[in-house]
Amino acid sequence: MHPMTLELETAANQENLRRVAIDPVSRVEGHGKVTILLDADGHVHQVRLHIVEFRGFEKFIQGRPYWEVPVMVQRLCGICPVSHHLAASKALDMIVGSKLTPTAEKIRRLMHYGQILQSHALHFFHLSAPDLLFGFDAEVERRNIVGIAAAYPEIAKQGVLLRKYGQEVIRVTAGKRIHGTGSVPGGVNKALTVAERDALLADIYQVIAWSRDAVALAQKLHLSNVNRYNSFGAFRSHMLSLVAADGALDLYDGALRARDENGAILFDHFDTRRYWDAIVEEVRPWSYMKFPYLRALGPERGWYKVGPLARVQNCDHIATPFADAARREFIDFGGSQPVHATLAYHWARMIEMLFAAECIKELLHDGDLTGTELMAPPGERAERGIGVIEAPRGTLIHHYRVNEEDLVVRANLIVSTTHNNQAMNEAIRQVAKRYLDGRKLTEGLLNHIEVAIRAFDPCLSCATHALGRMPLAMELIDSDGSVVDRLVKGSDAC
């Protein structure tokens, strides 16, 4: 791997407001940048995360037959395609009026837990562990999965094998590891064979043990750096997620629950089929990504966060024993208040990974997985379909309208990273105020800002992640447009 290169340029004029631009931030799905406005004394006035790529999926699936949608929309992402695949399928179940058979629902759940397992393992071990184990300012040459393998070989091995197992679960349920075709409107197109089930059973207890180790590692890292972890990019906000009918954590199905920043419930068991009565999307001119908020509170007070940190605290309990015990320790850590530390996302994420592993174990002992009733008979046809699921990064909403000719005429997708848009902006604002004010630009400073974004696990590029490469530029520009300072991180392939 080529070492990162730094290029610095200086200029004399540092009067009035100056703009710091990180462009691009490559560890998000597509292209994004961060801009920070500083006054003459170097104090932060404004910080924004811009998503500047227009994807257009909501438009170009219009006019396509509805049964193509679950396969098409998963091309949004190469890391969490299963989440889009299943959210679209759930929406189209409503269109065709089907109630899933036990085999179909359990196959889909198994597929989803495999997705949660592999995605959380990828994010923690490949993307976050280098920062958490070596430090945010560590040498860039070490701060990647190769560095982890050299310094912590057992941790690196566990991360690779956990992800591999999750991908194998996806393969046997969806047909292939990435962009499979297993879920269709009204059911699934394959069940597990006895041989596939037994192969997964052979390793699941080791996977659970490794997942417990991962929870312990994330917890230890947080508690051993508690002052820094609790303050880094921290902010208070509302939380949103799905919960089961009994209030348990449910990543595949359920109704919406929102809590305020103090943990009080704002609304509970809100029907996802009327999500627009609870959630509104605001458009801002400087980003293609929308800004959702809770309708009852308005755009200024109603923004929230989603994902593991919200889900683990929003539910009343977790239905699997090891994950529930880990959740109780997490809740006890917060005392009487919710945990709002941005870096606590990592601890909560590993609790969810453990939950997914335990759910896989339970499903593998269920005879319905090898059943033969894969498709439910169609019921009363509907014009509108809404599918909501908890993707690895947070709540994911797919909403479609289909005409009498079976063609999609409208689509609205609210992805997890969109829900977290304002929260990510708030996190980088806090980090910039604390670490950027009056300081000279360094690679370590850039990494602090990216650590805050990375904690939310926004959709990422697999090739970039595995090697820890980040083509990134940061410029300090004064009010007349002159470059005051510039730093560039190399993007050579490894």
Summary of the structure (lengths in Angstrom):
residues: 494
radius of gyration: 22.4
end to end distance: 4.6
largest distance: 74.1
contacts: 1798
relative contact order: 0.21
helix: 45%
strand: 20%
